[in-house]
Amino acid sequence: MRYGFFDISQDFITIFCPKKTLKNCMFGLIGSRTQATLRQEKNQNFSFFVNEANEIAGFNFFDIKKSFRRGLISHHFTAGLNYPSLKLVKKISELLNYDLTPLAKKVPFVVCEVISAIPIPNTHLKRCKVNTGSNKSLDVVCGADNVRVGLKTVLVHVGGVLPDGTIIKKAKIAGYDSMGMLCSEKELHLKPKNQGIIEIKSHIKIGKSFLDVYLNNSEKFSAWVSTKKRVTGN
């Protein structure tokens, strides 16, 4: 069943493969579409959820071994970095009979640089502007002790989904708009879970997919940072 054309320019697809609890299952969320889910469609091996705009907002596959060839579902679905490859999205689209491939190029977790960090009076928070490599900076409220001008860190865009299932939404915090979230290791379920937001070495390109940074440096991610001033990347 196909539900027509729609604007997905701000949508991000997130995949979860919970190996400990549901070993052979996979489910996906499209973060910005999940608030007003209208109905569920079921098949023998999968189901999907449709919102009021006739957009797919999420899906479940109950037996991934039957639906996907071996190796198509990456073993790099590290919590917090779990957005799929184009090949996987093409296969999901084929099975659902619904084109989700434009979502494969939408990256929710990116490297950003803090370009301003102004303390908010009577709070521990700072209202920050961050550069994500686009033409427009984003406003983000952050409470981390180590947030500062010039820091490169990880931004999850509005519509991205954290590993605990939290969908990042536009928010008003201490009276200021916050268009995303600057992330700590703990929030992304990464080790060693230092305090403060992640610090990334200065030569890493702004706007780069954080998944790429992580996979290229995963053996060296004792090279993280926060209070110990350790940083990711070579």
WOHUKA-V7134 format. One record per backbone hydrogen bond with DSSP energy under -1.0 kcal/mol. NH is the residue of the N-H (numbers start at 0). CO is the residue of the C=O. E is the energy in kcal/mol with one decimal. If there is no record, write none. Layout:
nh=NH co=CO e=E
nh=NH co=CO e=E
This chain:
nh=10 co=7 e=-1.8
nh=13 co=28 e=-2.6
nh=14 co=81 e=-3.5
nh=15 co=26 e=-2.9
nh=18 co=16 e=-1.5
nh=21 co=17 e=-2.5
nh=24 co=21 e=-1.7
nh=25 co=60 e=-2.1
nh=26 co=15 e=-2.4
nh=27 co=58 e=-2.6
nh=28 co=13 e=-2.3
nh=29 co=56 e=-2.3
nh=30 co=11 e=-1.1
nh=32 co=29 e=-2.4
nh=33 co=30 e=-1.1
nh=37 co=49 e=-3.0
nh=38 co=49 e=-1.9
nh=40 co=47 e=-3.0
nh=42 co=45 e=-2.9
nh=46 co=59 e=-2.1
nh=47 co=40 e=-2.4
nh=48 co=57 e=-2.7
nh=49 co=38 e=-2.7
nh=50 co=54 e=-2.5
nh=51 co=35 e=-1.2
nh=53 co=50 e=-2.0
nh=56 co=48 e=-3.1
nh=58 co=27 e=-1.8
nh=59 co=46 e=-2.9
nh=60 co=25 e=-3.4
nh=61 co=44 e=-2.5
nh=63 co=23 e=-2.5
nh=66 co=62 e=-1.3
nh=67 co=63 e=-2.5
nh=71 co=68 e=-1.9
nh=77 co=75 e=-2.8
nh=80 co=77 e=-2.8
nh=82 co=80 e=-1.4
nh=88 co=84 e=-2.2
nh=89 co=85 e=-2.5
nh=90 co=86 e=-1.8
nh=91 co=87 e=-2.6
nh=92 co=88 e=-2.7
nh=93 co=89 e=-2.1
nh=94 co=90 e=-2.3
nh=95 co=91 e=-2.6
nh=96 co=92 e=-1.3
nh=97 co=92 e=-1.9
nh=102 co=99 e=-1.8
nh=103 co=100 e=-1.6
nh=105 co=102 e=-1.7
nh=109 co=154 e=-2.5
nh=110 co=207 e=-2.3
nh=111 co=152 e=-2.5
nh=112 co=130 e=-2.0
nh=113 co=150 e=-2.8
nh=114 co=128 e=-3.0
nh=115 co=128 e=-1.3
nh=117 co=126 e=-2.3
nh=119 co=124 e=-2.6
nh=122 co=119 e=-1.4
nh=125 co=141 e=-2.5
nh=126 co=117 e=-2.8
nh=127 co=139 e=-2.8
nh=128 co=115 e=-1.6
nh=129 co=137 e=-2.4
nh=130 co=112 e=-2.9
nh=137 co=129 e=-2.3
nh=139 co=127 e=-2.5
nh=141 co=125 e=-2.6
nh=146 co=143 e=-1.1
nh=149 co=113 e=-3.3
nh=150 co=147 e=-1.7
nh=152 co=111 e=-2.1
nh=154 co=109 e=-2.9
nh=155 co=180 e=-2.7
nh=156 co=107 e=-2.5
nh=158 co=167 e=-3.0
nh=159 co=156 e=-2.3
nh=161 co=165 e=-3.0
nh=164 co=161 e=-2.4
nh=167 co=159 e=-2.9
nh=170 co=177 e=-2.1
nh=172 co=175 e=-3.1
nh=175 co=172 e=-2.1
nh=177 co=170 e=-2.7
nh=178 co=138 e=-3.9
nh=180 co=155 e=-1.6
nh=182 co=153 e=-2.2
nh=187 co=183 e=-1.1
nh=188 co=185 e=-1.3
nh=189 co=184 e=-2.7
nh=197 co=182 e=-2.6
nh=199 co=151 e=-2.9
nh=200 co=231 e=-2.7
nh=203 co=200 e=-1.6
nh=206 co=110 e=-3.1
nh=207 co=204 e=-1.5
nh=209 co=108 e=-2.3
nh=212 co=208 e=-1.6
nh=213 co=209 e=-2.8
nh=214 co=210 e=-2.8
nh=215 co=211 e=-2.1
nh=219 co=216 e=-2.1
nh=222 co=219 e=-2.6
nh=228 co=225 e=-1.4
nh=231 co=198 e=-1.6
